[in-house]
Each structure stands twice: as C-alpha cells, then as structure tokens.
C-alpha cells in the first residue's frame, strides 16, 4: 500500500488530497492542507473514479479517411500520428506562413506544460497564434488589477484571511457551489460576527447565508460599484490619508461618480437605495473588509471596467494592503493563476512579462537560447483567433490541449463551423470530448495523478502535483508529446520532457518578472506546503500578502481609473425579452468532459436546467421539470426548467457544463481584456408544449433495447430496422437528445447516420451510459433518411439501449 500526497484536479483552491494505491485500486481522501484543512467537495471526493474510467483514451486516433471528418476515428501508433501532424504543419507553414499554425491551451495545464506550450508555439512553430481558455475566465479582472495595482494575483492574501474580515462583499461569486471547501472561512467569519453581502441576480446557496443579498440586473454591476463609491464620498466614508499617500488619479474618479446618486442606481440596477447605503457603511465601518469579485461581474463586454470600479471602491476606502482587508478575484480553473503567468496568452512571456517589451524578449530569448528577433509579436486573443480559423490570414492547423472549446466558447455554433474549416485539428485530452470528436487527430494524455509538475492556486501559492500512478501503456504526457513533435520539426534541442528540468528553466525565465519564481524549488514547495510568489531568491520567504508597503508600479502607488457604466452589448427587446446569465452547478466542472463521466455526479445532476422565476414560468405555461427551449440571435438550446423564486423574474440562468448555454451567448468582446459577454445576452423562452401548439411540432423517437455483435470500431452496421426514420414531405426535423447504455465490457459507439453517411458518433463506455442533449447541428430536410448504426470491436457482443429524440416541425 502506497500513499501519495497531491492535489485535487479541479478548481483553483487545489485542495490537498492523499491517493492510496493497493492491488490496482485507488482510494482518495483529503489532507490537512492549509487551503482545505481536511475539506473536499463532491467533485474532489469522486475524482479517483476518472483514473480507470472505461472511456479513457489510451491510443492516438486518426480519421479512417484523411481529411474526411465524417469518417470514423481509428487507432493509430504514435509515430503515425505525430508524423502526420508534423508533416501537415510544415506543408501548411510553407504555403501560408508561420502564423497559419497555432495552439489553444487550458487553465488546467501544469505550469510546466503551460510554459512549454507557449515556448513550443514561439520557438518550434515560430508562430504568434496562441491563446487559452483562461481568456474566457480571468482576463477582465487580471487586466484591471494590472493597470490599477501593477500586478495580477487572484487573491493577494491567503484564502484563510477571509475568516478574519468583518465585512465581505462578494460580487458575482457563488463559492458554495463553485468551491465548497472555501466556505469554511466565510462560516468562521460569520460565527465571529462578520457581515457578508452577496451581489447576484440569483439567490444562490452563498447568497442565502449572507447578511444582505443584492440582486442587480445582469450587466449593471459597474453602476452598482460607482453608486457605492458615490455614497462613500458623500457620507465622508473614504480614507483621505490613504488616497493621498498611496494612490493617484482619484479626482477623476470622484467626478465620474457624481451622476451615480442612490435613486438613479436603484433604477439602473434594481437594488434598493437603503441596501446600497447599508453596504457602503458596512465596508467603511472601520474593521477589516474585503471586496471579492468573480465571473458574474467580469464576464461582460465591460468586464474590465466593472472590476476596475470595485478596485476603485476598495482603494477609496483604504482597504488594499491593510491586514485581512483588500480586493481579490476568485480564480476558477485549477491552474488559472499559473496558466496565465508563463506564456499561454497571446501577449505574454514567462514571469508575466509582456511579449512586446524589448527587455522581456531579450531576457527570455537568452534563457531559451534563441535570438530575440526570432520571437513573434503578440497574436490574437482567444475568440479572435477562433473566429478566424480556416480563413485567409487565420490559423489553418490548430493544436488544442486541455480545452473543450465546442462547449466552452461563446456562440458555439460559430466556433464549431470554424473548427470544421481547419485543414487539421489536433486535440490532446484524456477523454473524447465534444471538441476531440471533431478532430483529425486525437492524442491521449496522462491524467493529473499520472504526472509530475506544479500548479499555482488562487492565492498565488505554488504547489506540487505528484505522480501516484503510471499512465496506461501507450499514453504520454503533454511534455513528451510536445518535445517529440518539436524534434520532428527540427527544434527538439530546445525542449525537455522532464518536468523538473522544465521548472528549473521556468524559474530562470521568470526571474525578475512580476510573477517571479526564481527562488521556488520542488524541495521548498514540499517542505513549506507551497511557496507564494513573488519569490526572487532561494533565501526569500515568498510573499503571502502583497501591497503592505507599496505597489509594484513605477512610483509605488496604486492607480484609480475612471470608468463609466454602459449597457450590455445586447439588451432585451420584443423578440428576445429576457436576460440569460450563465454559471456553474455544484456537481459539474467547466465543460463537464470529466465530471459528466462520474456516476455519482451525473446521477445528482444528469442534465442542464434553466432556472427561472415561477412568475416567468407561468407566463409561458412552464411547470417545474418541463422541457423548455431558449433562443437567442445566435442559436437555440433545450433545457429542463427549474422554478426558483430566488432568481429575478426577468432573468434566466443556465449552466455551461453541457453543450447548450454557449450556443446562445454573445461573443461581443471587452475592448481591454477581450473577454466575451458570457453573463448577459437576450433570449426568448418557449416550452416544448407551447411550441407544439404554435408550430405543430411532433416528437419522434428511435428507441429500444437490442443485441449486437461488433464488426469493428471502424465498421458501423445497422442495429435494427426499427431505428430508421425518413423526414416526411413538407416538414423538417432536428435531433434533440441521445441516450444510450452498453452492457458489454468494451467501448462501443452508436452512430447517427444521415442519408447513409455518419453524422454524429456517440461513444458509450464499458458497462456505462450516456445522456447527450444535442445542439442543433443542422435541420434535417424532408426526405432525409436517419438511422442508428452501431460499431464495436470485432466479436464483442452485448445489449445496447438506444434512444434518439427528434422534433418534427
């Protein structure tokens, strides 16, 4: 029996866990790590179920017919897969130039992998085309913090400090669902008399425990912040000495808040004037106070300015740098902090250096042993890059690591179309995600418990991820894959697949930068339960708390920045009269590629639910549990209705863990951070029943339980004559969902055929099941023949449950 202390694979808390392996089985439990102190959420407790999951990818996959993504994926060797990738990269760059090949990374990659991916694109590919899914998460808060404070670290203090604050303002955050172990600090604070105010259009589990719950209309958080600062100024609550001694630019902000008197802000936001005044007075009450923002406030086309408004408020009250006080933003992804520090972003080099800074280019180029002039200039941000895939001047070959952009990107129909336009799509993942299912080449990669590396949590604490298991035979780490691919491209001498070697190089590359890791070693991390950056030398203690004496700006002062409220890019109107906002459920994580495969989590929440107020539901004849369709100007998606009197009557909430919500969201970008407007778009609602009465829709089902014998995963065969359907003349149809179950001990696939050609593959793991709400890929016109086929390894027999739901219009 062997125990390995490591960290949970999910959110940015990076809770300490212990993995015990014995006779091939794995047990998981929490440790008394300083962040979680023995606590874990449901996701963390069940994380080990993924390690031996039957859906696990264990061999590279390539298309049976190269270039034809309707042909099935087949198993391939590593040499074949990497040779195909390298050959296509070289041919594409010869024809279109270096920037025709790019990469899209993820906030779950270790620091070593994020660093190597950024280096790979700039040194091996010599391309500017790289960004990552953290652009969709932390970019607005990071941009605001950098311009106000000179540094972006999610929490500039340990998370445990929250327990000591007497007042906490949580804006657009629901840690009770998103990171439950952190709630112990909020509970401890309340037990000691603290008062918490939650700003959220929904009465979440976090809001239900708060002293005050403010429910603004989505997209009005900036007006609320300016209104609070207006009150603080008018009532003499600001800290004049702090403003004079430690900041610049306040007078412009003072003038900007003049129009935000309480009555006007109440009309703009829906938050009562009395609650605005009480909130401002509590924050300025003299005891330690914190303002914490999260994605609800930041994922807007004005997200940077909104975060800036709350920074202005914190600075005016003199909170930042005081003990147990300040401003912070709650990082979401596991390595959301470290992932944005070391080169995955289009404009960054390691150490949080700017790619357009000549001194930064020279420093990093020296560490990389290349000429600074070889390094490309900053590229396009995440959505800007995705929106141009396959176009003239856009990326033609895309490598995707640890990201499921078909689910997580805004206006997902548009993104899927752009992915189809690529000459080559390569996805590295542990499971066949919705994005991987579209790829030309799929590469299996090691899971969190099968690799070494470091992560940086929301406090800026650098942690060790330790290998507890070896990967399955034939599975490589991303470091190995990138190093081998660089070798095929003639640049292998610049890369290493050893995590410790990579981390030591990262330390040198980050030295002297904002996020300085020079004094952090694997040994120190182990001995000190993590080390806080900046840590510029081996004998430096690390920096758990920032800003006590000065800010890392040229003059040591924080900067106020004048910001004004502006309406969301898209407002409700007659056709789309309600506001959709998106967010997390407790049982799922990110795009759900991992958590939707965990049986306990899937049983607790098997599909997405659209939350709406009972009054709004009655207006549309919707009962709790009914199937409803949400429509926006970009697409439509189907959900189960959940009626909740705690949500605003003009607002609908949908989780983003399934294909659905991001078919609707608006890709309008923040001009500063390039953050899409995930949190506010205009939608219409229709119950499926209501739609049937109005447009005469008729449900159709292809379903049953059938025996099968496999002829090969690349040879789908008809299951049964009952599983066929022809769209009647004068109508069209759309697939709504697929459910399936598999009694065999092997992975099988049910294949949706359209006029004899594969349209969609539904993998079903060994003795497992799936439930997939289908996004609208395309209308099925009259005369279209739809069938369900099955593919399984040769000779494998068993029973399959198949249930395809269609809507005939």
N, C-alpha and C positions, 0 to 999 in steps of 0.2 A: 504494500500500500504506500502510495506516494502523494504528498500534498504540495501544491504549488500556490503561493500567494500571488495574485494578479489583480486584474480589474475588470469590471463588468463591460461588455462590448457595446453598450448602448449610449446613454446620454452623457452630457458634459460634466456631470458630477464625478464620473469614473469611480464609482463605489468600489471599495476593497472587497475582494472575494477570495475564497480558497477553493481550488479544484482538487479533489481527491480521486485518484485513479486506482482501480483494483480489478484485475482479471477482465480488462476490457470495458468495464463500466466506469462512469464518471459521476461523482456527486459534487454538488456546488453548495456553498454556504457563505454568509457574509463574514467579514473580519472587522475588527475594531479599528478601522482606518479613520483618520481624523475627519474625513468628509461625511461618511455614512454612519460611523460609530455603531456598527452592527446592524444597520437597517438595509433592507433591499425592497424593491418594488416587485410586482408580479412579473415584469419582463426580466428583471435580473434573476429571480428565483428559477425561472424556466429556461435560461439561456443555454444551459448544457444540452437541452433537447436538440439543438441545432447541430451539435458536433457529430452525431452519427445519423443525421436525417436521411431518409431514403431519396430525397430529391437532390442530394448533394451532387454537384458537378465534379467528376473525377478524371475526365479526359477532355482534351480540346475537341471542339466540334467545328465542322466546316459544312458549307452547303453542298448537297449532292451534285447540283449543277452550279458551277461557279458563276456568280453574278446574278443568279435567279433566286431571290429570297422567298419565292413560293415553293421552292423545292425543299425537302426536309433537311435538317441538320444531321450529319453523320459523324461518327467518331473518327478522329484523326490522331496521328502522332504529333509530338511537339515539333519535330523537325519540319514536317509538312506545314503545320500551321504557321510557325514563325517564318519559314522561307516564303510562304505566300504573303504574309504581312510585309516583310522587308522588301520583297520584290515589287509589290504594289506601291509602297512608299517611294522607292527610288524612281519608278517609272512616272508616278504622279508628280513628284517634285521636278523631274527633268522637264516635264511638259508644262506645268503650271507655276513652278517656283516653290521655295521653302514653305511659305505660309499656306500652301494647299493641303498640308498635313497638320493635324492638331490633336489636342488631348483635352478631355474633360475629367477632372478628378473629383474627390469627395472629402467631406469633413470627417469621415471615419477612418481615413488612412493614418497610419502612424506618422510621426514626424519624419522618420527616415524615408518612408515611401513618398510622402508629400514633397520632401526636399528632392528626392531622386527624380520624381516625375517632372518637377519644374526644371531641373538640370537636364533631363533627357530631352525635353522639348527644345531647350535653348542650345544645348551642346551637340546632341546626337542628330536632332532634326533641323537645328538652326532656324526654328520657326518662332513666330510671335504668338501663335494660335494656341493659347491655353487659358482655361479658367476652371472654376469648380463650383459645386453646388452650395458652398458657403456664401457665394454671391447672393443666393436666394434666402440666406438666413441672417447673417450678422453684418452685412455690408453697410447698412444705414447707420447703425449705432457705432460701428468702427470708424466710419468717415467723420461723424460728428465728434467723437471722442478725440480723434487725431487733430482736428482743427481747433478744438477747444482746449484740450489738455496736453497735446503733444504726444500722446501715446494711446493705443487701444489695448486695454486688457479688460476682459469682460467684467470681472469683479476686481477692483484694485485693493481688495482686502480679503481675508479668509471668509468662507461662507459662514463659519461659526460666529463671526461678528454680528450677523443679523440678529442673533438672540439677545444682544446687548442694546440694540437700538430701542428707543422708547416710542418712536413713530416710524412706520414704514409705509411708503406709498408705492404700491405695485401697479404698474401701468401695462395692460395688455399681457399679463402673465398669469398662468394657471399652474403653479408648481405642484399642486395637489394631484393633478393628472400627469403632468409632463415629467416631474422628477420628485416623486413622493418622499424619498428619504430626506430631502431638504426641508420638509415641513416641520421636522423636529425643532428646528431653530426658530421658526415662526411660532410654534406652540410654546416653546420655552419663553420667548419674549412676551407673549400674551399672559402666560402664567405669572410673569413678573410685573404685569401692569401695562405692557406696551399696547398701543392702539395702532391697528393696521387699516389702511384704506386701499381698496382694490378698485381699479378702473377697468371695466369690462362690460361690453353690451350684454353679456350672459351672466346669470347668477351661477357661476361655476362653484365647484367644491371649495376652491380657495376663497371666493367672494362670500360664500355662505358663512364662513368663520370670521369674517372681517368685522371691525367696528363700524366701518362705513363702506357701502358699495355704491360707486358712482357708475351710472350706465349711459355713457355717451353714444350718440350715433356713430357707427364706424366711419373713420376718416376725419373726426373732429378733435382728436387728442391734442393737436397743436394749439387749437383755440383754447382748450381747457387749460393747458400749461401756461399760456400767456395770460389767461384770466386769473390763475392763481398768483402769478407774479404781479399782476396789476393790484390785486388785493394786498399782497405783502408790501408793496411800495406805498400804497395809500394809507395803510394802517401802521406804517413805521416798523414793520417786522423784519426788514432786511438788515444785513450786517454791514454797516457802512465802513467800519475799520478793515474788515476782510476785503471788501471790494476795493478800497483804496490801496491796500498793501500788497494784494496778491493777484489782482486781475487787471485787465484793460478792456475798454470798449463798452462799459456799462451804460453810458449816457445814450448811446444809440438804441440800446435795448429798452431802456426806460421809456424813451419816446415811442418806441414801437408798441409798447403795451398800453399806451393811453386809450386806444379805442376798445380795449377788451374789458369794459366795465361788467360787473357781475350779471346785470339783467340781460345784456346782449349775449354774453357767453351762455347763459341759460337757454336763450332762444336758439343759439347755434348748436349746442351740444345736447340739450335735453336734461342737463344736470341742474338741480335746483340751486338757486343762489345761496341759500343757507348752508348747503353742503359744501359749496365752493369756499365760503368763508371759514367754515369749521376746519376744512382740510388745510388751508393756508396757515391758520393759527396753530394747529397741531404740529405742522412741520417746523414752525418757528418757535415752538414752545420752550426752547432752552435745553432740553435733553438731547441725547444723541438721536439723529434722524437720518433716514436713508430714502433715496428715490431710486427704484429699480424698474427699468423698462424691459420689454421683451417684444416678441414678434408682432403682437397685436397692435402696438404703436408704431412699429418700424417697417412693416411690410406694406408700404404705401408708396405712391409716386412722390410723396413729400416726406418719406420716412426719415431722411437725414435731418431735415429741418425740425421734424417732430422730436427726434431725440435731442437735437440742439436746444429746443425750447425747455426740455426738462433739465438739461445741463445748465442752462441759464438760470433756472429756478434754484437749482442746488448751489450754484456759485453765489447768487444774490443772498441766499440765506447763510452763506459761510459754512456749508456742510462738508465740502470736499477737502480731505486731509485731516479733518478732526477725528478723534478716536470714536470708533463704532458709528461713524457717520459717512455720508458721501453719496455719490452717484455710481450705479453699476448697471450693466446689462446682462441678462441671463442667457448665456450661450446655450445652444440647443444640442448640436451634434457632439459625438464622443470626443473628437479632436477638432471641434470647431475653432478653438483658440489656436492651437499649434498649426492646424491646417492652413490658416491664413497668414502665418508668420514667415514661412520659409520657401515661398516661390510658386505656389499653385495659382495665385491670382495673376491676371494678365499684366499687371503693372508693378509686380513686386519681385524682389530678390530676397534671399535668406536674411534673417535678422530683422525683418520688417523694413528692409531697405527699398528705396524707390528705384525702379528699373531705368528711369530717365535721369538719375543723378550720376554724373560722371565719376565722382569719388566712389560711390557704391559699386558701379560697374567695374571700376579698376580693382577694388578690394576683392570682390567675389571672383572676378576673372583670374586673379592671381591664385586664389585657392583652387580654382578649377583647372588651372594650368592652360588657359586659352587667352587669346588676345581680346581685350575689351571690345574692340571693333567687331569681333565675331558675334557678340551677343546681339540679339534682335532688339528692336524697340518695343514699347508696350503694345499689346494687342487689344482685341475687342473683348468686352465683358461677356459674361456667360450667355445671356439671352441674345445679345447682339451677334455673337458667334453662331449660336444655334439657328437663329433666324436667317442666316446667310449660307447655311450648309448646302453644298451642291450647286451654288450659283457662281457666276463669273466673279472672280475675286474672293470667293468664300472657300471654306475648307472642303476638300473632296474626300479625304481619308480621315476618319476620326477614331481615336482610341478612347474608350470610356473605362475608368477604373472606379469601382465602389460607388456608382451612382446610377439611379434608375430614372432617367430624365423623362421617359414617356409618362411616368406618373407624377413626378415632382415639378416639372417645369410648367409655367403658365401657358394658357392657350395650347394645351397639349395636342390637339388635333393638328395645329400648325407645325409643332415640333416633330410629330410623327411623320408628317409629309416631308419635312426637310431631311429627316433621317433616311427616308426612302430614296431621296435624291442623291445620296452619297455614292461614290464609286466603291468604297469599302468601309464597313462599320465593324469595329473590333470591340468586344466587351469582355472585361475581366470581372468575374463575380464568383460567388460560392454557390448560387442557385440560378436557375434560368429565369431571370426577371423578365418583366414585360419588355424592357429595352434589349436584353440579351436575346429574346425570342425574335427580334428583328435583325439580328446581326448576321454578317457574313462569316465571322469567326468568333467563337466563344472560347475564352481561356479560363480554366478552373484555377482558383487561387486558394491559398491557405486561409483558414479562419483565425479568429482572434486568439484562440487557445493553442494554436499551432505555429505561432511566430513570435519572434523577439522584436522589441522596439520600445519606443517611448510615446507617450501621449501627454498633452497639456490640457488640464481641465479648466473649468470656468474661472477658477481663482488665479490662473497663471502658475499652477503647481505642476512641474514636470514629473511624470510618473513612469514606472517601468511596466511594460506589458511583457510577461514571461511565457515562454513555451512550456506547456504542460503535456502536450501530446505531439506526436509527429503527424504530419499531413498524410492522407491516404496515398498509397503508391501512385505515382504519376502526377500528383498535384504539386505545383511550385508556388513559391511566394512571389509577390509582385516585384520584389527586388531582383529575384532571379530572372524573371521574365524580362524586365527592362534591361538588365545587364546583358542577357543573351541577345536581345533584339539590337541593342547598341553595337554588340560585336558584329552582327550580320551587316550592320550599316557602316562598318569600318571605324567605329568610335568607342569600341569596348575598353580601350585603355583608360578612359576617363571614369569608369564606373566600377562599383563593387557590389556584390550581393550579400556581403556580411553586414548585419545591422550595426554592430559596434563600430566597425570601420566607417560606415556612413555617418553615424552620430558624431564621431570624433571630427570628421570633416565638416559636418554641420556646425559644430562648436566653433571651428576656426572661421567659417563663413559668416557666422552671426556675430563674431567678436566686434565690439564697438558699435553695433547696431542698436536700435530701440529694444528689440527682443534679443538680448544678449545672453547666450547660453554657454559662453566660453568657460565658466567655472563649474559647469554641471557635468558630472560623470555618472556612469551607471552605478559605480560604487557609492557615490554620495547619495544618489536617489534611494538606493537600497538602505543606507544607514540612517537617513533622515526622513523617511516616509515621504519622499518628494522634495524638490527644491524649487522655490519660487524665482522666476526671472523678473528683472534682470539680475544676473549673477556673473559679473565680468571676470572673476578670478577664482582660483581654487580655494583661496582663503576667505572669499567673500561669503557672508552668511545667507545670501539670497534676499529677496525683497517681498515679504508677505504683504506689506502695506505701502502704498505709493502716496506721494504728494504731501507728506508731513511737513517738509520744509520748503520745497519748490516744485515747480512743474518742469517737465523736460522740454521746454520751449526755449528759444534763443535768449529771452530775457527772464526766464524763470517764472513768468506769470501765466495764468490761465486767461483764455480769451472768451469774452462774450461775443456772440454773433447774432445780429438782428435777424429775426425770422418772422414771417407773416403766414397766417392760415390761408390756405387756398383749398377750394373744393376738390374732392376726389376727381380723378380724370373722367370718371363715368358716374353720372347721377341717375337716380331712378326717374322714370318717366311713365307715360301711359302704357307703353308696351312692356316695359320691364320695371314694375313699380316697387320692387323691394331690394334691400341691400343684402348681398351674400358676403359672409365673412367665413374664413376657414381656420382650422386649427387642429389640435391633437385630441385623441382619446387616450385614456389611461392604458388600455390593453395593447395598443399598437405603437409602432415607432417608424418615423419617416415614411418611406413609400410602402412599408409593410412587406418588403421582399423576404425579410427574415421572420418577423413576428406573425405574419399571416399563416406561417407553416407550423407554428407552435400550437398543439392541440388545445391546451388549456386556455390560451389567449383567444384562439379562434372560436372556441365554444362560448366564451364570455361575451364576445362581440363578433359575430360571424360576418357582418357586412356593414357598410356605411349607413348612417342615419342622418337625415336632415332634421335639425331641431328648429321648431317654430312655436310661437306663442299659440295657445288654444284659440284665441280670438282670430288670429290669422288663418288657422286651420279651418275653423268653422266657415269663414268667408269663402273657402274653396271646397267645402264638403269633404274635408280630410279628417279621418279618425286616426288615433294612435295606432301605428303599425301598418297603415295603408302604404301602398306604393305611390310615390309622387315623382313627377318629373320636374326638374329645374332647368330653365332655359336662359341662356344669355346670348349676346350678339355673336358669340364665338362657337357655341355648341350647346348640347343638352346632355343631361345625365339623370339616371334613375336612382332613387334612394327609398329607404323605408322612413316613414315620418315618425318623429319622436316629439310629442307635445310637451312643452315645458313652459310654465308660467313665468319662469325666471329670465326669459330672453325678451328683448324688446319686441313689440308687436310688428315693427317694420323691418325686422332683421331675420335672416335665416342663417343658420350655422351648418357647415358640412365639414367633416374630417377629410384630410388629404392623404390618408394611408392607402386608399384604393384608387384605381382608375375611376374618375368621376369628377371630383371637385375641380381639378385643374383643367378639365375640358371647358370650364366656364370662366375661369379667372382671366383678368385683364393683364396683358403684357406691357402696359404703359410703364415706363421706367423713371425712377428717380434720377434727376439730372446729375446728381453728385455721386451717388453710390451705384447707380444702375440696378437698383432693386426693383423688381416688378411689383405691381399693385395687387398682391395676393389677398389683402384683407378687406377690400371693398370693391364690389362690382354690382351692376344692376341685373336683377334676374326676374323672371316670371315663374309662377307656380301653377302646375296643373296636376290634379290627381289622375291616376290612370283611368279610374272610373269616369271622371269628368271628361277626360279626353275621348273615351269610348262613346259617350253620348253626343259629343260635339262633332267629332270627325269620323265616327263609326269605325273605330279601331276594333280589331278582333285578335285575341291572343291565340297563338298556335304553339303546340308543344311537340317536340320529338323526344320521346322518353320511353324508358323501360329498363329491364334487367336482362342481360344477355350473356351467354357463354362465348368464349373466344379462344382461338389458338393463334399465337403470333407467327407471322411470316417474316419478321424483321422490322426493326425500328424505322428503316428507310422504305418500307413497303406497306403503306396503309391499304387496308382492304375493307370492303363493305361489312358492316356488322349485321344488319338485318334490313329487310325491305321496308319495315315499319319506320325506319329512321330516314325517310326521304320526304321531300315536300317541294312542290312547284308553286311559285307565287302566281295566284290567279290573274287572269287578264283584267286590266283596268285598275289594279291595285299595286302597292309596293309593300315591302316588309323590311323590318330591321331586327337584328338579333339583340336581345335584352340581357340574357344571362346564360351561363352554362354551369351545371353542377355535375359532378361525376364521382364515382367511387370505384376502387380497384381491390379485388380480393387476392390478387397474386402477390408473390414475393419480389416482383420486378417492376421497375418503372415502365409504364405504358403511356401512350398518347391517344386521345380521341382527336380526330382531325375533322374540322368543319370544311366540307367541300362545296365549292360553288361552280356549277356547270363543269364538274369533273376535275377541277383544279383546287389544290389546297388553299383555303382562305385564312384559317387560324388553327394553330396547334394547341391542345390543352394537355400538358403533362400531368399525370396522376401518379404519385409515388407509390411504392410498395405498401400494400395494405393501408392505403391512405385515401383521402378525398380532397376535392377542391370545390370552391364556390367562387365564380368569377363574374361580377357584374360587367357587362361588355359595354365599352364605349362605342359610339356609333362610328364604325369604320366607313360604311357607305350604305346607301339604300340598295335594297335588292329589288330590281325592277320586275314587272310582270313577265312571266315566262322563265324566270331564273330557277334553276334546279338546285336545291340544297339537300345535302346528305351528310350523315355522320359516318366516318370510317374509323378504323382502329389500327394502330401499329403497336407491335410488341416484339420483344426478342424472339427469334425463331424457336418454336416448340413450346413457348410459355403458354400455359392455359389458365383459365380462371373465369371469374364473373366480373362484369363491368356494369355499373349503374350509369346511365346517360340521361341527361335532362337538359335539353336546349329550349329556351323560351324565346319566341319571336312575337312581334307585334305586327299584324297585318293592317294596313291603312288603305 
